[in-house]
Amino acid sequence: MPTEKALPVEEWLLEMPLYSPVELGDDVNLAIKAILNYSKTFDVFCPGCRQSATFKPTVTPEAVMKNSEENRLEQIGRIGGTTTTPLAVWNLPSFSKEIICTRNHHHVDFYFVKKNKSLIKVGQYPSLADIAIGDTSQFEKALGENRLNELNKAIGLAAHGVGIGAYVYLRRVFESLIEEAHSKATSKAGWSEEEYEKSRMKDKVSLLRDFLPEFIVQHPEMYGILSLGVHELKEDECLKYFEALKSAILVIAEDKLHKIQQGDRLKNASQAISAIAGSLK
């Protein structure tokens, strides 16, 4: 039997999709106890603050009473007074858990039901997508409104357990980045559109290397992984690899944003120096 502290409570709260049973066998009551007693603080995006914040899970008076009842049964059992399993006090058909933002006291509430030997998250507010998407708005200047919307749709679908659909939107983001580079490359001296059109995606990335973010040039296999997810992988396999692919898209967005910001700083600094020089003539 796993220990209460070894169970992935934070993952269940922040990553478990709605209506996806987690099979726990005989440990289901221990899992309920672990969730209701969980009090470790953690950092996650707060939809209320619109930024990362530290959250503190609450332990309700009812949970404290359950702990006392379990301890009482354990003591009675040690002297042979009962055959009741102490963990039976956590045999709850449904329960809720609340975490509170320590910055501005925003709440996130989670709702679970027990079905046989499984736990199912049946509700959450704000939604998984609200938390998972986070502050992607900072990348609108780098990605553009359409690509940002598609990235957010991918994150929202993955948060609700729709892995294949999420890959469709991530692949569209990747393809649009390739097409953006392609549009720039067509004005390059010696560019061969015929060669480009005949090339596979990996080779297209190589042809566009001077116009693409470095991460794409280093990892052209991303497109193959995304295509595999759309056409061959199962939902659970897509979800297993989604975070890595999302992180890769965010690295690309950060790279593009950094270059835009650097360009803006250079432009502003140049204009300021020119203005000073003009005023001193």
N, C-alpha and C positions, 0 to 999 in steps of 0.2 A: 504493500500500500504506500503511495506517495505521501510525503508530508504536506501539511497545509501550505507551508511557505513555498514548496516546490511547484505548486500549481500555477499556470500562466494566467493569473487573474487579470492583469493589466491588458494582456492580449485579448482576453474574452470581452473585456469592456470596450476596448478601442478598435478592435479589428474584426470581431465576430459578426458576420452578416446576419441580418434578420432571417428568422425561420429556417436556419441551417442547424439541424441537431448536432450537438457534440456528444458522441457516445462516451460514457464514463464508467459503465459497468457498476461494480459495487462501490466505486468511489464517488458516486453522484452526490450523496449527502455530505461527504467531505468537501466537495467542490462548492456546494451551497454555503457551507460554513466558511470556506476560504473567501468567497466573494463578500459575504456579509460582514466579515471581520477585517477585510482588507483596509488598511489605513496608511499605506506608504504613499508619500507625495511623489508626483511625477510631472514632467513638463509636456505639454501638448498644446496645439493651436486652440485658442479660445474664440469661438464665433462671436461672443459678446464683446470682447476686447479687440477683436480683429488682429491679434498677434499671439505669439507663444506666451503661455502663462503657466504657473505652477498650480496644480490642482491637488486638493486634499480630499480623499474619500471619507465619507461619514460612516460612523458605526452607530446604529440606532440603539435606543434603550431596549428594544425588543431583542436585538442581537446579543446585547449584554446579558439579558435574562436567559436566553438560550444557552449561553456559555455557562452560566451558573447552574442551570438544570443539567447540562451534560456533566459538569464536575460532580454534582450531587449523585448522579447515577453511577459514575465511576467509583465514587467512595463506597456506595452501597454494594456495588459489584465486588469490590475488593474484600468485603466481609461476607460475601455469599448471600446477600439479601435480595438480589434481583438477577434475572437473566436478560433484561432489556439492554439492547445495544445502546451505549450512550449517544452515538451519532444519530440515532433515530429521532432525536429532538429536532434535527435539521431536515427532516423529511417534509419539506414544504411544497405544496402544489404550485405555488407562485410566490414571487418576491421581487423587490426592487432594490436598486442601489443608486446612491447619489454621490457625485463628486462636485466639489465647489472650488471655483477659481479664487485663489488667495489674493488676487489683485483687486478684483471688483465684485467678488461674491456672485459671479454668474454660476448657474447650476447646469449640470448635465445629468439627466436621469435615464436609467436603464431598467428595463422590465424583462423578467425571465419567467418561464414556466418549466416545470419538471414533467417529463413524459417518459414513463417507465424508468429506464436508467440513462436517460439523456437530458441535457439542458438545452433549451431553445430560447434565444433572445427574441422576444416578440414585439419590442418597442424600444425606442430611444428618442430623446429630444434634448438638444438639437441633434440632427441626424448624423449618421456615420459620414455621409458625404460632406456635410457642413464642416466637420472636423478634419476629414481626410484631405479635402481640397485645400484648406488652409488659405494663406494669403498669396495665392497664385496671381492675384491682380497686379502684383509688382512686375510681372513679366509681360504685361500687355504691350508695352513699348517694344519689347524684343520679339515677341511672337506675333503680335497683331491680334485684333479682336477675334477673328474667325478661328485661328489656331488655338488661342487661349480657351475659347468655348469648347473646342473639341477635346483639349486636354482635360478640362473640367468634367466633361461628359464621361471620359474614360475613367477618371478617378471616382466619379459618382457611381458608375456601373460596377466597378471593381469593389467598391465599398458595400454594395448590395449583392455581391456574389455572382455577378455576371461577367465572367472573365473573357469569354470570346468577344462579346460586344465591346468590352473595354479595349481589346487589342485592335479592333477595327478602327476606333478613333485614334489610338496611338499611331497606328500605321498611316492614317491620313495626315497626322501632324508631320511624321517623318517624310512622307512623300511631298508634302508642300514645301518643306525645307529644301528638298532636292530640287524641286521645280523653281524655287526662288533663286537658287544658285545657277540653275540651268539658264534662266532668263538673263542673268548677268554674263554668263560665259559666252553666249552667242555673239557678243560684240568683241570677243577676244580674237586677235589676229591668228589666222590659221585654224580656227575652230571648224570642226567637221560635224555637221548635224547628222549626216548619214551614219558616221561611225557611232555617234552617241545613241541614235535610235536603235541600232542593232545590238547595243551592249546590254549585258545583264546589269542588275542594280549595283553589284560590287564593283564592276568596271566603270559604271557611270560615276560612282563616288570618286574613283581614282581620276577620271577625266575632269571632275569638278573640284578637285582638292584645293585649288587656289581660291575657291569661292565659298567653301563650306566651313562650319565650325570644326575645330581640330578633333573634337571627340568623335564626330561622324567619320572623319577620315581614318581615325585610328580603329574604329569599330563598325565597319560597313556591314558586319554580320547581323547588326540589329534588325535590318529589314527582313532577313531570312527568318529570324526568331519570331518577329511579329507576323509574318505570313504563315509560318507554321502554326502559330496560335489561332489564326483565323480559319485555317483549312483543316488542321489535323489534331491539334491538342484538345484535351477534354477541359471542361470548366475548371476543375480543381488544379490541373496542371498550369493553365493560364494564370490563375490566381496566385499560385506558388511563385511564379516568376514576375508577377506584375510590378511589385515594389522596385525591383532592380531596373526594370525598363522605364518606369516612371522617373526614377532617380536620374537615369541617363538623359531623358528629355529635359529635366530640370537643370542638369549640368550644361546642356546645350543652350538652354534659355539664359542661364546665368552668364555664360560666355558671351552670347550676343549682347546681353544687357550691359556687361562690363565694357565692351567695345563701343557701344552707343554712348555710355556715360563718359568714357575717356575722350571720345570725339567731341562731346559737348563741352567738356572741361578745356580741351585744347582750343576750341573755337572761342569760348568765353575769355580765356586768358589772352589769346591773340588779339581779340577786339579791345580788351582793356589796355594792353600794352600799346597798341596802335593809337588809342584815344589819348593816352598819356603823352606819347611821343608827339602827336599833333598839337596838343595844348602847350607844349614847351617850345615849339618853333617860334 
